[in-house]
Amino acid sequence: MRTALAWAHARQPGIKATASLLDAPVETLANAAEHALAVVVGRRGRGGYTGMRLGSVVHGLLHRAHCPVITVPVG
């Protein structure tokens, strides 16, 4: 997680980024994004089968967030 934050800061030093481990990531992110213009989340696209492109957190956010959900491929 620290490596990802260091990489992001090196590429975009003006953007504040933090990392947290969450017990209920979908609920926590949806609540945090309640008044946001959008929520941006990474996706790996390596699910349980070939056709699976979204993980459970992204899928849950698509149903719970009250703002657009932007997915960014990781790696």
Contacts in CASP RR format, 6 or more apart in sequence:
PFRMAT RR
TARGET T0000
AUTHOR 0000-0000-0000
METHOD contacts of the structure
MODEL  1
MRTALAWAHARQPGIKATASLLDAPVETLANAAEHALAVVVGRRGRGGYT
GMRLGSVVHGLLHRAHCPVITVPVG
1 19 0 8 1.000
2 19 0 8 1.000
4 19 0 8 1.000
5 17 0 8 1.000
5 18 0 8 1.000
5 19 0 8 1.000
8 15 0 8 1.000
8 17 0 8 1.000
9 15 0 8 1.000
9 17 0 8 1.000
22 28 0 8 1.000
22 29 0 8 1.000
25 57 0 8 1.000
26 56 0 8 1.000
26 57 0 8 1.000
26 60 0 8 1.000
26 61 0 8 1.000
26 64 0 8 1.000
27 64 0 8 1.000
29 39 0 8 1.000
29 41 0 8 1.000
29 57 0 8 1.000
29 61 0 8 1.000
29 65 0 8 1.000
30 39 0 8 1.000
30 60 0 8 1.000
30 61 0 8 1.000
30 64 0 8 1.000
30 65 0 8 1.000
30 66 0 8 1.000
32 39 0 8 1.000
33 39 0 8 1.000
33 61 0 8 1.000
33 65 0 8 1.000
33 66 0 8 1.000
33 67 0 8 1.000
34 66 0 8 1.000
34 67 0 8 1.000
36 67 0 8 1.000
37 67 0 8 1.000
37 68 0 8 1.000
38 67 0 8 1.000
38 68 0 8 1.000
38 69 0 8 1.000
38 70 0 8 1.000
39 61 0 8 1.000
39 65 0 8 1.000
39 67 0 8 1.000
39 68 0 8 1.000
39 69 0 8 1.000
39 70 0 8 1.000
40 70 0 8 1.000
40 71 0 8 1.000
40 72 0 8 1.000
41 57 0 8 1.000
41 58 0 8 1.000
41 61 0 8 1.000
41 69 0 8 1.000
41 70 0 8 1.000
41 71 0 8 1.000
41 72 0 8 1.000
42 58 0 8 1.000
42 71 0 8 1.000
42 72 0 8 1.000
42 73 0 8 1.000
42 74 0 8 1.000
43 53 0 8 1.000
43 54 0 8 1.000
43 55 0 8 1.000
43 58 0 8 1.000
43 71 0 8 1.000
43 72 0 8 1.000
43 73 0 8 1.000
43 74 0 8 1.000
44 55 0 8 1.000
44 73 0 8 1.000
44 74 0 8 1.000
44 75 0 8 1.000
45 52 0 8 1.000
45 53 0 8 1.000
45 54 0 8 1.000
45 55 0 8 1.000
45 73 0 8 1.000
47 53 0 8 1.000
47 55 0 8 1.000
54 62 0 8 1.000
54 71 0 8 1.000
58 69 0 8 1.000
58 71 0 8 1.000
61 69 0 8 1.000
62 69 0 8 1.000
END
